[in-house]
Amino acid sequence: MFTRKIYYWVMAATFVCSLSVLTSCSKDDDNNTASQTTKEYFTQWNQCEALTALKNYVTDVTNPNSPNFIKEEDRIATFDMDGTFVGELYPTYFEYNLLEYRVLDDPTYKDIAPDDVKETAQDIRDFVRSGKKLPSQFDMKHAYAAAKAYSGMTIAEFDTYVKNYAAKPANGFSGMTYGQAFFKPMLEVFDYLKDNGFTYYVVSGSDRFICRALTESIGIPSNRVIGMDVKLKSSSQGTEAGVNYTMGREEDILRTDELIIKNLKTNKVLQISQEIGKVPVLTFGNSGGDCSMHNYALSGPHKSAAFMLIADDDVRDHANREKALTLGQQWRDSGYYVISMRDDFKTIYGDGVQVTNFTFPAE
C-alpha cells in the first residue's frame, strides 16, 4: 500500500510539472514569435542602386562565412554632417547662419564684434541675400572668425547658444526648425548600421561643439563627433600653459579664439586616424571636402564602400539640380556610390515640411 501511494504521488507530481513546462513553453513561444518579427528598415527610401549596394555590402561583410567578413570592432562608418544627413540649404551651412546672426543681429555681441569678424559675417550675408560670391579660402576665413566670435563662452553656454538658435524656424521652409532639419532617410542608415554591429562617427568640417549640440537629439554620443576645433582653457588659467596649471574644482572650460584645425579634406583623414585609430570601411559625404575620407576608406585593409549624396531635388529643397547632376557624374567616375535626394528619398525632412521663399528682415 505504501509503495502504491508513493507511485501515485510521483505520477501526480510529474503531471503538475508537465503542465508547468507546457505553460512555460507556450509563453516562450509567444515571446519567440514576437522577437522574430522582422524589423523594417528603409521605409523612407525608394528602391535604388545606392541602397541595394549598401544592403549587399552589409550583408556580405557581416556574414561569418564570407571571405569579406569584418569583425564588429572594425566595422567603422564615418559620416560628414552638413548636406549628408543635416540640411545645408537654409540658405547655407548652419554654422554660417549662426555666425551671421551672432555678429550682425545678436544684441549682446554685435556692437563689440571685431572688425574682421564683422567683415566675415557680412560676406555670409551678402552671399545668402544677393548671391555675391564668397571670398577665396572662405572656409578658413570663417573658421578664424568663428573662433573669435564665441571666445570666452563656457562649453555649456555655447551648447545652449547653439540649441537656442537651432530652435528658430529654418529659413526657406515651413514646419521645421534648424534643429529638426535631418534627412529622414539617412537617419534610417544610422539605425540599420547600428543593428548590424557598426560603430558610426560624425566627421564634419563644422565646429565640433556645434555638431554635438545638433546631433544630441538623434542619439549620437558626443565622443563620436569629430569637427573643427578651437583651443580650450580653464576659466582661471589665464595665459599659463595647461601643462603648468592645475585646474580647480570650481572652474569651467572656456572656448578661446585660437583655431586648432579646420576639419576638411585630408584633415578629416588625419583626425580619423588620430581619434578613432581605425580605417573606416563605410563613408558618407556630399562634397569635395569628403573625397579624402572616401579614398582613405577605399584604400583600407577591408572591403569598403563610399557614398556621396547629391542635392538634386529642387522641389523639396533649395537645390541647384544642374550642379548636382554634374557632381553626381564626377562622384561616379571616382568610384563612389551616388545617392540622389530626388530619386532615392521618399521624403527629405518628413511630412508637413514645405519649401518656401527665403525671407530676410530689412537691414
PyMOL commands that set and color helices and strands:
alter all, ss='L'
color gray80, all
select helices_A, chain A and resi 2-35+49-61+72-74+94-104+115-130+138-149+155-166+178-180+184-195+208-218+222-224+242-244+266-275+288-298+321-333+341-344
alter helices_A, ss='H'
color red, helices_A
select strands_A, chain A and resi 76-79+173-174+199-207+225-234+253-261+282-285+305-310+337-340+354-355
alter strands_A, ss='S'
color yellow, strands_A
deselect
rebuild
show_as cartoon
